[in-house]
C-alpha cells in the first residue's frame, strides 16, 4: 500500500530535523502507518505512550496516564532490543560499522532506527540489510586483504548503541573503496527490481495499491462521515 513513508520522503527535505521524531518514538518506525494515521484523522483511534503499571477488571492503569478502559488487551513484544545480551553471552562489547565484532565474526541483527534509516540501498528492510551484509561477509572472507586494508577506517561503537547510521556509513566506505562491493550493491538493487517486476507490473501494483487504499477508507468510514480526506496520491 501507499504508506506515510511515501509522503515523508517527498516532504522530508522541507521539514526540520526533529519532524520524524514528532510522529514516532525515536528508534522505531510505524509499521501500520496507513490505518494508524487515517484512524486518528477519523477520530476512531487514539494513542498514548506509556507503560502498564497494573491491571484492573475492566482495563489497565498506566504509570503516567492513569486508568485506561479496555475490553481486549494484546501483549506485544515491546520496544527493547536484545543487544544487551551480547556482552552477557560473549566477550564482545563493541562492533564496527560493517557489523564485525571480530575478524571473520559478523553480528547481523536490527539496530536503532535513527533518522538516517531510509538512506541506504536496502531501505529500512532488515532482511535486505542482512542479505547485503551476508554478501559483504562473503566478499571479505574471500578477500581478507581488502578487509585488513579498510577496517581501521570503520568506526567502532558499543554494541548496545549500534544504529542504522553506523552500518550505512560503513557500507558507504567499503562501496567507495572496492569495485567488488560496488558490484554487490548493483546486483542487490537489480535483484530487488527484477523481483518486483516478476511479481507484477508497475501498473498492476498501482491498481492494487489504489484498491487497497480506497477499501481501507471505506472500512474506516463506518465510524466516520469523513472518508475521502486522504485520496490516493496520483503523482
MODAFEN-V419638 format. One record per residue. SS is DSSP state (helix for helix, strand for strand, loop for the rest). BURIAL is I if it has 9 or more other C-alpha atoms within 8 Angstrom, else O. Layout:
ss:SS burial:BURIAL
ss:SS burial:BURIAL
This chain:
ss:loop burial:O
ss:loop burial:I
ss:loop burial:O
ss:helix burial:O
ss:helix burial:O
ss:helix burial:O
ss:helix burial:O
ss:helix burial:O
ss:helix burial:O
ss:helix burial:O
ss:helix burial:O
ss:helix burial:O
ss:helix burial:O
ss:helix burial:O
ss:loop burial:O
ss:loop burial:O
ss:loop burial:O
ss:loop burial:O
ss:helix burial:O
ss:helix burial:O
ss:helix burial:O
ss:helix burial:O
ss:helix burial:O
ss:loop burial:I
ss:loop burial:O
ss:loop burial:O
ss:strand burial:O
ss:loop burial:I
ss:loop burial:O
ss:loop burial:O
ss:loop burial:O
ss:loop burial:O
ss:helix burial:I
ss:helix burial:I
ss:helix burial:O
ss:helix burial:I
ss:helix burial:O
ss:helix burial:I
ss:helix burial:I
ss:helix burial:I
ss:helix burial:O
ss:loop burial:I
ss:loop burial:O
ss:loop burial:I
ss:loop burial:O
ss:loop burial:O
ss:loop burial:O
ss:loop burial:O
ss:loop burial:O
ss:loop burial:O
ss:loop burial:O
ss:strand burial:I
ss:strand burial:O
ss:strand burial:O
ss:strand burial:O
ss:strand burial:O
ss:loop burial:O
ss:loop burial:O
ss:strand burial:I
ss:strand burial:I
ss:strand burial:I
ss:strand burial:I
ss:loop burial:I
ss:loop burial:O
ss:loop burial:O
ss:strand burial:O
ss:strand burial:O
ss:strand burial:I
ss:strand burial:O
ss:loop burial:O
ss:loop burial:O
ss:loop burial:O
ss:loop burial:O
ss:loop burial:O
ss:loop burial:O
ss:loop burial:O
ss:loop burial:O
ss:loop burial:O
ss:loop burial:O
ss:loop burial:O
ss:loop burial:O
ss:loop burial:O
ss:loop burial:O
ss:helix burial:I
ss:helix burial:O
ss:helix burial:I
ss:helix burial:I
ss:helix burial:O
ss:helix burial:O
ss:loop burial:O
ss:loop burial:O
ss:loop burial:O
ss:loop burial:I
ss:strand burial:I
ss:strand burial:I
ss:strand burial:I
ss:loop burial:I
ss:loop burial:I
ss:loop burial:I
ss:strand burial:I
ss:strand burial:I
ss:strand burial:O
ss:loop burial:O
ss:loop burial:O
ss:strand burial:O
ss:strand burial:I
ss:loop burial:O
ss:loop burial:O
ss:loop burial:O
ss:loop burial:O
ss:loop burial:O
ss:strand burial:I
ss:strand burial:I
ss:loop burial:I
ss:loop burial:O
ss:loop burial:O
ss:loop burial:I
ss:loop burial:O
ss:loop burial:O
ss:loop burial:O
ss:loop burial:O
ss:loop burial:I
ss:loop burial:I
ss:loop burial:O
ss:loop burial:O
ss:helix burial:I
ss:helix burial:O
ss:helix burial:I
ss:helix burial:I
ss:helix burial:I
ss:helix burial:O
ss:helix burial:I
ss:helix burial:I
ss:helix burial:O
ss:helix burial:I
ss:helix burial:I
ss:helix burial:I
ss:helix burial:O
ss:helix burial:I
ss:helix burial:I
ss:helix burial:O
ss:helix burial:O
ss:loop burial:O
ss:helix burial:O
ss:helix burial:O
ss:helix burial:I
ss:helix burial:I
ss:helix burial:O
ss:helix burial:O
ss:helix burial:I
ss:helix burial:O
ss:helix burial:O
ss:helix burial:O
ss:loop burial:I
ss:loop burial:I
ss:strand burial:O
ss:strand burial:I
ss:strand burial:I
ss:helix burial:I
ss:helix burial:O
ss:helix burial:O
ss:loop burial:I
ss:strand burial:I
ss:helix burial:I
ss:helix burial:I
ss:helix burial:I
ss:helix burial:I
ss:helix burial:I
ss:helix burial:I
ss:helix burial:I
ss:helix burial:I
ss:helix burial:O
ss:helix burial:I
ss:helix burial:I
ss:helix burial:I
ss:helix burial:O
ss:helix burial:O
ss:loop burial:I
ss:helix burial:O
ss:helix burial:O
ss:helix burial:I
ss:helix burial:I
ss:helix burial:O
ss:helix burial:I
ss:helix burial:I
ss:helix burial:O
ss:helix burial:O
ss:helix burial:I
ss:helix burial:I
ss:helix burial:O
ss:helix burial:O
ss:helix burial:O
ss:helix burial:O
ss:helix burial:O
ss:helix burial:O
ss:helix burial:I
ss:helix burial:I
ss:helix burial:O
ss:helix burial:O
ss:loop burial:I
ss:loop burial:I
ss:helix burial:O
ss:helix burial:O
ss:helix burial:O
ss:helix burial:I
ss:helix burial:O
ss:helix burial:O
ss:helix burial:O
ss:helix burial:I
ss:helix burial:I
ss:helix burial:O
ss:helix burial:I
ss:helix burial:I
ss:helix burial:I
ss:helix burial:O
ss:helix burial:I
ss:helix burial:I
ss:helix burial:I
ss:helix burial:O
ss:helix burial:I
ss:helix burial:I
ss:helix burial:O
ss:helix burial:O
ss:loop burial:I
ss:loop burial:O
ss:loop burial:O
ss:loop burial:I
ss:loop burial:O
ss:loop burial:O
ss:loop burial:O
ss:loop burial:O
ss:loop burial:O
ss:loop burial:O
ss:loop burial:O
ss:loop burial:O
